Amino acid sequence: MTVISRILPPAEVQRAIDAGGPLQDLGVDPARVAQMTGVGREVDGHIVGYWLAGYGLHVEPLWIHDAYRKHPGVARGLQETMANTLEARGASCVFCCIDEADAEGMA
């Protein structure tokens, strides 16, 4: 049995997707994955695990005054303006962290 861990070059992204797991389950676009850095664990030439690292902007905090949280235009306006701003700057991925205790309020 041959076991190795190595960087997965962009040309091998489809092999990782075909191996299964969340990349396959989510139907991830190979071009998106090719922009990330990935490592894979192989057994006898078959990918049996992978881990990806991608660049993403952290967009927090999001705040809306209590009196306006149920007004859809406020949240929508913030979201659209942020999306347009980030797209104009060339951002391809953003993320935020939401405390489960505050998930309902954030929704």
N, C-alpha and C positions, 0 to 999 in steps of 0.2 A: 504494500500500500504506500502510495506517495502522497504526502500531505504538505502543502505549501500555503503561505499567505503572501500576497503581493498586491501592488497597486494595479487596479484594473484600468487599462488605457481606454480612451473613448471608443476605439474600434471594437471593444469587447462588451459594450453596454448591452447589446441585445442578448448576449450569453447570460448576463446577470438577470435580465428580465425573464428570459426563458427558464431560468433555474427555479423560479417561483417566488413566493413571499409577497411582500407588499408592492413591489414594483410591478409584478404581474397582476396581482389582485386589483390594483388601482388603475391599471391600464396606462401607466406612465409613458409619456412621450420620450422616446429614446434621445431625441435632441436635447431635451431638458436635463436628462441624467448625464449626458455627455459633457455638460457644463460643470458638473460637480467633480469632486475628487472621491474616488471610491477605492476601497480595499476589499479583497475577496479571499476567502479560504477555499482551497480546492482539495479534493480527495480524488486521486487517480484521474485528474484532468476535468473533474466535474465541480462546478461551483456549488458549495454546500452552505455558504454563508457570505453575506456582504454587509458593508457598513458605508454609508455615504456621508460626505460633508459638503454642504453647499453654502454659498454666501447668501445671506439674507439680512435685510435691514430690520432692526427692532423698532416697531412702531408702538410706543406707549409713552405716557398714559393717554387714554381716551377718556375725556370727561365731558359730561353734559349736565347742566344744572337740573336738579330734581324736577323743577317745574316744567322743563321742556323735554324730559326723557320719553314721554309718550307721543311727542310730536314727530311724526316720521320725517318731515322735511329737514329737521335739524340734523339727525343722524345721517340721512341720505346726502345732504349737502356736504357734511364733513367727509363722508366716504368718497364721494365723487371728486371733491377737490383734492383730497390726499392721493387718490388713484391717478388723477391727471398730473399732479405734481411729480409723483414718483416715476410715472411713465416718461415724462419729459426729461427726467434725469437719468433715464436708462435703467432703472431698477427692475429686475426680473423676479425678485422674490422678497416678500416681507413676512414678518411673523410677530406675534404678540403672545404674551403669557396671561392667561386668565385664571384667577383663583376660583376653584370650584364653588367656594362660598359666595362668590359674587357673580357666578355665571348667569343667574336669572336676570340680574340687573343689567349685565352687559348685553344680554340678548335683546 
